[in-house]
Amino acid sequence: MHGYGARTFGFLLDEIIRRITGETLSSYWKRVFQEPLGLDLWFGLPESYAESLVESAATVIAPKTPPSPGHFSEAFTDPNSLTRRALSEPGGFLTPSVMNTEAMRRASIPSLGAIATADSLARFYALLAGDGEGFFQPETLASMQATLTKGPDRVLIDKTSFSAGFMTNDYGVYGLGKNSFGHPGAGGSLGFSDPKLGLGFAFIPSAMHPGALPGARTQKLVKALYGS
């Protein structure tokens, strides 16, 4: 059995990087990937950014409609469920309004604090769709694509499949690519890599839709991509 580690996985990676390199995940990402590749993708906007630039980050807008009835919705509203506990913080659930504050935009929170343009996220996934361009060893790229666990997810209350760090495409989240892998985000955001076609895709909406997995709006874009 498995369950999505929504608020723990990023912090575990951060600690591993700290112990190996002496750096935080944020600083390691900036040095190894963000600056060499010229990516507008940050784990916490740096202090050097003027307040006006921090404020220019897109505003996260909460869903305007309630979640569709279902097992996930029922579990999420139950404060004692594994779903609610996995998707909450020690101090309670983080609302979109909290995510829009300057403090949150500057904070390095590996599990939920990345700020990026869709172009930069797609370009990073395109890198993973190829040979890694010297940034990754072949065996590392292979581990991103190989499903390690699949089936009912005890947190998301749906069928999911995961590799080492990514969600794989055993259940068609990423269109037609059998070896595609990536990750969804809250509110309908999605990024993935299709090694067969050598492409990266990213959709980062400001206006969220209910639920934790890609909804109809996101799925429509993915279908349009593969139909073009």
Secondary structure, 3 states (H helix, E strand, C coil): CECCCCCCHHHHHHHHHHHHHCCCHHHHHHHHHHHHHCCCEEECCCCCCCHHHHHCCCCCECCCCCCCCCHHHHHHCCCCCHHHHHCCECCECCCHHHHCCHHHHHCCCCCCCEEECHHHHHHHHHHHHCCHHHCCCHHHHHHHHCCCEEEEECCCCEEEEECCCCEECCCCCCCCCCCCEEEECHHHCEEEEECCCCEEEEECCCECCCCCCCCHHHHHHHHHHHHC
